[in-house]
Amino acid sequence: MEKLDAIAALAALAQGTRLDVFRLLVQAGTDGMPAGQIGERLDLPSATLSFHLNQLRHAGLVTFRREGRSLIYVAEYAAMNGLLAYLTENCCQGDASACGIGVCDGSALINIKKGPVQ
């Protein structure tokens, strides 16, 4: 991940509603969630939800697909893992084992199979 991409992703997530939406989509897994259901779960008006989903989409953190009349939004796990890897790639002075098991191993995050976060 490039620095400007990381800045865009962090800026998008630095707002409470967008962080809630993104976390909900991560929990939903690769099947995603219809926009209407996201709005219901987070008690958001459709215009507000649309604005926040567009911000997340422009940051590369979510995508969507059309199913009939519904828009299904899905978290971009590769982008999320790329951001985590970017943030942790040089932690612990390059010695990830000094930080504990898996805490700073950003290189491993890139190779995680795209799927729901447990």
N, C-alpha and C positions, 0 to 999 in steps of 0.2 A: 504494500500500500504506500502511496506517495503521501507526503506531508499535507498537501492541500486536500486530498481525499479524507485524511484523518481529521483535519480541521472541520471540514464540512459535516462529517459524521458526528463528531463531538458537539458541534454547534446544534445540530438537529436534536441530539439527545439531551441537551442542556436545558430542556423545557419540560416541566412536569407532565403535561398531557401527552406529549410525544413519547416520553420515556415510558409512560403507562401503556400507550398503544403498542410500542415496540415490544415491550416485555410480554404483553398479551399475545402478540403474534408469534413470538419465540415459543411460548407455551403451547400455542395451537399446532405447532409442527409444520411439516411440509405440505399438509393439506390446506393450510391457511384458514382464513375466516372471512365470511361476507362482511362488507362494510356495515350493513345494518346491524349485524350481530355485535360488531365491535362497538358501535354507538350505543346499543342497548346495555352491553356489559359495563361500559364506562360512563353511561348516562351523559352522552354528548349529543348535541344537536348535529344534524347532518352537515350543515355548512361548516361548523367548527371542526368536525371530524375530517371533512374533505380537505380543509386547509392543512391540518396536521399531517394527514396521510401524504399529501403532495410534498410537504417539506421533507418527510422521511424518504419518499421516492426520489426526490432530487438529490438527496445525500447518498443514494444508492443502498439504503438500508432495507427497503421493501420493494416488492414488485407486485403486480396484480395481473389477473386474467379474468376474462369475461366468461361467465357461465349463465347462459340465458340472459335474464335481465339483471343479474347480480354481478358485482365486482368482488372477486375473491382476492384478498390481500395476503401476502406471504412474506415472512421475514427472509432477508437475504443472509443466510448463514455464512456464506463465503465472505461477505463484506464484514459481518460481525467478527468472524474469526481473524480476518485480516487486520481489523482495528485492534483487537486484543494482541495479536502478534506484533504489530507496529509499536504498541505501547510497552511491550515487555521484551522486545528483542535484545536490549542491552542491559537488562536489569542485573543486579548482583555482580556488577563488573564482569559480565560475561560468564559467570559461574552459576548457572541455574540451580545446581545442587545445593548451593549455599543458602538459597531461599526456602528450601523445602520441596517436597515432591510435587512437581507439576506447577508450582506457583508462578514461576518465571519462565517456563519453557515455551516461549512464544512461537518458536519454530514448529512445535508439535501441533499448535492450534491450526495452522494452515492445512495440515493433513487430515484433520478430523472430517469424517464422512458428513456430508451435508445432511442434516436431520435435526430432529428435536433435541433441545438441550435438556438434560435430566437434572 
